[in-house]
Amino acid sequence: MGTAKTEVATGLASARGERVQTSNIDLASAIVAARDTKAVEELIAILASGKTAQQGDVIKVLYEIGERSATLIAPYLDVFATLLQSKNQRLVWGSMCALDTIAAKNPKALAPHIDAVLRAAKGESVIARDHAVAILASLTTLPHVRDRATRELLKMVREAPINQLPMYAERAATAIGNTDAHALRSVIESRMPTVEQPAKQKRLQKVLNQLTK
């Protein structure tokens, strides 16, 4: 599939009458393979003025591109950060997915947007919150925001719904330094009595064991 010969809009799932994401994923793969920056620019334009169905497809294509090559979508970081304020929850969590892929490669670029990320994480989207945790973990690598990112990460673990708790604890454990390991351990220990599922208990205990090494 060559994006140079195909209008980007016609490659979207909604344009093909599909209710699955196959075409969107295929389009993302083709754009990455061709390093087609023009196609990415066209996607961003559709994101700004397209219909709701198109926008939903486009944000999917963009974060799929980001997962494969974050540098292709990195120039539009401010666009994704602005969309975190959207009333359309698909655009909110999709933008957070895109930002996560950028943060994993270039956390410094995300540092100025930490407030927007945290505000979006307080919304109704679980997916947005999951990726906010990942972004905060990336930000702990930066000296100038490490303390705040660590505090917010600990807060995420402290307030996490039970279903998300093990994943958040695991992610925090990989990011938080030795000086904050005790704080994370205390948070997890305080949450353990609220966890009834054996599988989740086992995952949390594994994190505790790692933190005591």
Stockholm file with secondary structure:
# STOCKHOLM 1.0

chainA/1-213         MGTAKTEVATGLASARGERVQTSNIDLASAIVAARDTKAVEELIAILASGKTAQQGDVIKVLYEIGERSATLIAPYLDVFATLLQSKNQRLVWGSMCALDTIAAKNPKALAPHIDAVLRAAKGESVIARDHAVAILASLTTLPHVRDRATRELLKMVREAPINQLPMYAERAATAIGNTDAHALRSVIESRMPTVEQPAKQKRLQKVLNQLTK
#=GR chainA/1-213 SS CCGGGSCGGGGSTGGGTCSSSHHHHHHHHHHHHHTCHHHHHHHHHHHHHSCHHHHHHHHHHHHHHHHHCHHHHGGGHHHHHHHTTCSCHHHHHHHHHHHHHHHHHCHHHHGGGHHHHHHHHTSSCHHHHHHHHHHHHHHTTSTTTHHHHHHHHHHHHHHCCTTTHHHHHHHHHHHSCHHHHHHHHHHHHHHGGGCCCHHHHHHHHHHHHHHTC
#=GC SS_cons         CCGGGSCGGGGSTGGGTCSSSHHHHHHHHHHHHHTCHHHHHHHHHHHHHSCHHHHHHHHHHHHHHHHHCHHHHGGGHHHHHHHTTCSCHHHHHHHHHHHHHHHHHCHHHHGGGHHHHHHHHTSSCHHHHHHHHHHHHHHTTSTTTHHHHHHHHHHHHHHCCTTTHHHHHHHHHHHSCHHHHHHHHHHHHHHGGGCCCHHHHHHHHHHHHHHTC
//
